[in-house]
């Protein structure tokens, strides 16, 4: 009877049997999706190439060997209008890296000060820090950048009426002019090496005597800065002092208003976000850890430095990585005040001058991607190192 029912039961259709195999259906869907993406990419590339060919625009990266034909207001590398465009690309990359690293370092240091006020027992200090964080977290960075540039630094008095300190330091609407030491390459190298010695010594001291004052990273950084300045002052053969020359300035080192506005805006803006990340990590530490430090006779500073902060840093690394990557991408906003970063040089000036839109934007995209992934990778390596140290 059972065999007769099985023989007379309607067999499942071919489509139903295929649908029953979910793995096959999934594979077919993925193949169709890849084919659609490939077809769309081919259509975009072919139509773009056809449009460029009809307009007589050549493709490729040979344009990078042409003379730049323009100057930049700020460059860490030697650059003139006769330099090739690939050199302009390097200038844009170094300027972007300089802004990103400066913003990360100064923004993090400022964030530690803000979070210390935020966690203070004083209602006034805590309220001021909360207002500071709320102001910067709920307003766009472009607003702060434009404020610092147009309302503060670009609105400074002219050269004749600007601020002067000891006839050596000048602050006006052209920027900040300061004396610059005439020092050989070896002198700068020795100054940098001596500045790193206190930091290395503090790391060794933390392993030997963690509660010693010499183990404090903040004191080692301060001592390293003092050594750097001392070596530069002693080893300098002469100093190039800025002086007024007609309607302009001559000599010394110049910090342009765009750079000052960018650094102040990025540091203050990012410090608010980093401070909140640090506050959440610190408050997430079990209070029993602090009470254990008090039971051992440690003072509040040692408890924060040796117990609270090391654990909070492990917790804050992942969100802090996201914040640092966002800061790298936020550097592109400085093109709004004509600071010569990667976006302004390659994404606007070179693109407009050569007409190589695809190549220029491809270079900009690739550079930002590489920098962001490198920064994220370094932060992940640091987090893994902290985790390995904590498991010992």
N, C-alpha and C positions, 0 to 999 in steps of 0.2 A: 504493500500500500504506500509506504514512504517513498520507495523508489519510483512508483508511478507518479506521485505528486511532484517529485523533483524533476522528472522528465517532462511533465506538462507545464511546469512553472515558466513564465516568460523570462528569457535570458536578458541580463542587463545589457543595455546598448553599449556600443563601442565608446561613445562619448562619456557615458557614465563611468565606465571602467577607467578611462583616462583621468577623469576628474577625481576618481578615488585615489589616484596616485599623486599626492600633493607635491612630491619632490619633482616629478616631471613637469607639472604645471609651473612650479616656481622657476625651474630652469628655462622653460620657454618664455616666461614673462621677462626674465633677466636678459635673455638673448634679444628679445624684441625691444627692450629698453635701450640696450647698448647699440643696436642697429639704428634706432631712432635718433639717439644722441650723435652717433657717427654721421648719419645723414644730415642732421641739422648743422653739425660742425663743417661738413664738406660744403654745404650750400652757402654758409656764411663766408667761409674762406674763398670759395670760387667767385662769389659775387663781389666780395671786397677786392680781390685781385683784378677782376674785370673792370671795376670802377676806377681803380688806381691806374690801370693800363690805359683806359680811355682818356684820363686826364694827364697822361704823360708823367706820372709819378713813379719813380723807380723804388723798389723795395730792397731791403737788406740793411746792414749796419755799417756800410762803407762811409756813411756820412759822419761817423764819429771821428774820422781822421781829418775832417775839415777844420780850418781855424775857427775859433769860437766867435770872434767879432764882437764880443761884449765883455764888460768887466763885472765883477761881483763886489758887493759892499763889504763882505766879510768872508775870509777864507783862512783856514789853518794850513793850507798848502800854497806854495808860490803859484800864482796864476795871473796871466795877462790876457788881453784881448787876442793876442797872437797864439795863445795856447790852443791845442786841439780840443775838440768837443769831448773826447774821452777823458781829458783832464778836468773839464767842467763837470763831468759825471762823478769823478773822484772827489771833487770839491763838494758837490751836493751830498755824497754819501758821508764824508767826514763831518760836514756841518750837521747832518741829521743825527749821526752817532753822538756828536758832541752835545747836542740838545737833549737827546734821550738819556745819556749817562748823567749829565748834569742835573736834569730834572729828577731822575731816580734817586741820586745821592742826596741832593739838597731837599727834595720833597720828603724822603724818608726821615732825614734828620729833623726837619721841621715837624713831621708827624709825631715823632717821639715827644717833642716839647708840647704839642697840642694835646696828646693823649694824657700826658702827665697832669696838665691842667684839668682835663675832662674828668679824670679820676680823683681829683683833689677833693678833700673834705670841705674846702671853702666853697660856699654856694656862689660867691662872686666869680671865682676862677672857673668853676665848673660851668656856670651859666655863660660866661664869655666864650669858653671853648665850644660849648654846644651851639651858640650863635654863629661862631666862625665856621663850624662844620656844616650847619644848616645853610648858611649863605652860599658856600662854594658847591655843596652837593646838589643844590636845587637851581642853579643858574648855569648857562652854557659857558664853556671855556672861551669861546669866541668873544663873548661880552667882556670878560676879564682882560683878554688880550687887547682888544680895542681900547678899553679904559686905560690900561697902563701905558699904551703907546700914545694915543691921541690926547688924553687928558692929563698925563703926567710927564713922560719923558720928552715927547715932541713939543710939549707946551712950555718947556723950560726957557729961560731967557736966552737971548742970542749970545754970541761969543763975547761981545764987549760988556754985556751986563750979567754974564753968567757967574756962577759961584767959583771962587778962587781960594785955594788953600796953600799958603806958604809959597806962592808963585810957582808951584810945581804940579798941583792937581787942579784941573779945570773941569767943571760940570756945566754944560750948556745944551742947547737944542741940537748940537752936532754930536753929542755923546759925552763920554767920560774919558778925559785925557790924563794919563798917569805916566810917571817916569818909567823907563824901561832899561834894565841892566844890559850892558854889553858883555856877554858871556859866551865862551866857546862851547862847543858841543860836549866836550868832556866835563866842563863845569856843570852843565845841566844834568848830565848822567850821574855825576858824583852826588849832586844835591838830591836826586830822586832815590838813589841807593841808600843814602843816609836817612832819608825820610821814612823808608820802609823798615829800617832796623828796629825802632821802638815797637812797631806792630808785630814783627817776628818775636821780639823779646817778650811781649805781653802774652803771646800764644804759648810760649814755653813756660812762662810764669803761671799761667792758668792751670797747667798740668801739675806744677810743683806746689804752688801755694795759691789756691783759688781765691782766698780772701784777701790777698795782698793788694795794696793800692796799685802796684805796678802791673797787675793782671787786668786792670780796667781798660777796655778797648777805647773808651772815650778819651782817657788820659794819654794813651799811646798815640792816638790820632792827633791830639793837640801837640804832643811833644814832637811827632814827626813833622807837623807843619812848621813848628818853631825851628827845627833843624834845617828844613828846606829853605826857609827865609834867611836864616843865619848864613848858610853856605852861599846862597846867591848874593847876599850883601857883601860878604867877605871876598868872594872870588871875582866879583864884577870888576873889570878893568876900568870902566867908566859908566856913567848913566846918561841916557838920552832924555833930556828934560823937555817937555812940550813948552812952546812959546807961541804967543800970538804973532801972526804974520799977515798983516792987512786985515782982510775980512775972514781969514781962516786961521788954522792952527798948523804948526809945523813941529815934527819930532814927537818922541814918546810913543806910547801905545794907546790905541783908541778902542773903546768899547762903544759900539754904535747904539743909538737908542732902540733900534729894533731888537738887538740882542738882549739888552737890559729888560725890555718889556716882555720878551718871550720867556726869559729865565724866571722873572718874578711871577708871571701869570701861571706858568707850568708848575712851579714849585708850590705856590699857595693853593692852586686848584687841586693838585694831586695829593698834597698833604692832608686835606680834609678826608679824602677817601681812604688813604692809608691809615689815618688816625682811627677811623671807625673800625677798620679791619683789626688793628692792634687792640682796640678796646674790647671788641668781641672775643678775641683770643685770650686776653688777660683775664677777663671776667669769667671765662670758661674754665680757668684753672681751679681745681678744688681748693677751697679755703684751708683745708687741712694741711696743704703743703706750706702755706704761710705760717700757720700755727706751729708746725714742726720746726721751721726755721727759727721762730721766736723761742721755742723751747731749747734750741741749741745755743741761744745767746747771740744770734746774728741780728745786726741792726737792719733797719728798713731798706737801706740802699743795697746791702749785701743780699738780702732776701730777694729783692727785685732782680738784681744782676745775676745771681747764682741759681735761683730756684724758679722764679716766675717767668722771666724773659726767655730763658732757654726752652721751656716747655711751650710758651706762647709762640715762639718763632716756628716751631715744628707745625703748629696748627695753622698759622697764618700763611705759610709758604704757597699753598695752591691758590687762594684768592689773590695773594700779592703778585703771583706770576701773571694772572689775568690783568691786574692793574698795570703792571710794567709793560705788558704787551700793548695795552690800550694807550699808554703814554707814548710808545714808539709810533703808533699810528696817528696819535694826536699831533705829532710834530708837523704833519702836513698842513695843519691849519695856519701855520706861521706865514704861509704864502699870502695871507690876507693883508699883511703889513709889509710885504715885499722883502721878507728875510730870505736870503738865498739858500734855501735847503734843497733837498732832492726834488720835491714837488715843483718848486718855482723854477729851478734851473732846467730840469728835464721835462717836466710835465707841462710847462708853459713856454719858457723862453726858447728852448731848443725845438720844441714841437712847432711853435709859431714860425721860427726862423727857417727850418728845413722842410716843414710839411710832412715829416715822417711820423705821423700820429700813432700808427700801430706800433712801430718799433720803440718810440719814446715811451709810450704808456706800458708796453711790455717790459721795458727795462725798469721803469718805476715800480710796477707790480712785483717783479721778480726780486728787486732789492728789498722792498718792504717785507716780502714774504720770508726771505732768507734771514733778515735781521730779527724778525719776530720769532721765527722758529728757533734761531740760535739762542735768543734770550730765554725762551721757554725751556729749551734743552738744558741750558746752564742752571736755571732755577731748579729743574727736576733733579739734576745731578747733585746740587747742594742739598735738596730735600732728602735724597737717598743717603747722602753722607751723614746728615743729622740723624736719620733713622738708624743707621748702622752704629753711630756713636752711642745713641740712646739704648741700644740693645746689648751693649757690652756689660 
